[in-house]
Amino acid sequence: MKCLIVYSTLTGNTKKVAEAVSGAIEGSEIVSVDQNPEPSGYDLILSGFWVDKGQADAKTKNYLTRLKGRTVGFFYTLGAYPDSSHADDVARVTEELLKAEGNVVLGSFRCQGKVDPELLEKMKKMLPPDHPHAQMTEERRARLEEAAKHPNEEDLTKARAFAEAMYRKALAGAV
Ligand SMILES: Cc1cc2nc3c(=O)[nH]c(=O)nc-3n(C[C@H](O)[C@H](O)[C@H](O)COP(=O)(O)O)c2cc1C
C-alpha cells in the first residue's frame, strides 16, 4: 500500500509529528506541502498542518482542494489544548472540507505545539489593546506554557499509534 504524508510547518512542530507518523508506516513517503506532490497513485494520504486562525494553514487548505475521492487522514498541531472546542472545530471544518470533495476520512490526530515567542510579541504590538490575544491572562499564560512543552515524546508516541491505525483502516478498506 502506498502512503503519502504531506506536511506544512512554520516553526517545525508539525514536521516533527509528520516524521513520527512517517516512521510508523514502512515505505511511506514524506513530502513538504511546498513541493505540492501529485496525490494520484497513493492508497492513503495523510495531511499534517499547523492551525492558523482556527483553520488549517493556507498552504494546506490549498493542497486539500487537490484531493478528490481519496482515502485520507489528517493531523495538526496548535497552540490551544487538544481537548478544547477550538481544537474540535478545526477537525470538524477540515473533515467537512475533505468530505465535500468525496474523500473518505479515516480519522485525525492533534497535539499542542509551541507558539513562536516572536509572533506573540508581534501580536501584542499589532492588535488593539482590548483584543484577547493582546492580553496575557492567567489562563492564556498557562496554555502557552503548556504548549511550549509540545510536541513531546508522548505526543509522538500517540502520533505513531494514529499512523498505524490509519494504515490498518486503509488496508481493511482496500480489500
Ligand atoms: C500566525 C499564527 C496563527 C496561529 N493561529 C492559531 C490558532 O488560531 N489556534 C491555535 O490553537 N493555534 C494557533 N497558532 C499556533 C500554531 O498553530 C502552533 O504553534 C503550531 O504548533 C505551529 O506549528 P509549526 O511549528 O509546524 O509551524 C498560530 C500560530 C501562528 C504563527
The ligand as an ORCA input file, in Angstrom:
! r2SCAN-3c Opt
* xyz 0 1
  C       0.099     33.186     12.554
  C      -0.258     32.121     13.550
  C      -1.600     31.882     13.833
  C      -1.959     30.890     14.755
  N      -3.283     30.646     14.987
  C      -3.632     29.700     15.885
  C      -4.996     29.437     16.149
  O      -5.915     30.026     15.586
  N      -5.297     28.498     17.081
  C      -4.332     27.797     17.746
  O      -4.681     26.960     18.582
  N      -3.011     27.996     17.492
  C      -2.646     28.934     16.589
  N      -1.320     29.149     16.317
  C      -0.309     28.288     16.962
  C       0.249     27.248     15.984
  O      -0.779     26.544     15.325
  C       1.132     26.234     16.740
  O       2.175     26.902     17.413
  C       1.677     25.165     15.784
  O       2.199     24.100     16.546
  C       2.760     25.684     14.859
  O       3.190     24.604     14.063
  P       4.544     24.592     13.228
  O       5.690     24.662     14.215
  O       4.506     23.316     12.490
  O       4.526     25.790     12.339
  C      -0.949     30.142     15.430
  C       0.401     30.397     15.132
  C       0.750     31.356     14.210
  C       2.206     31.574     13.895
*
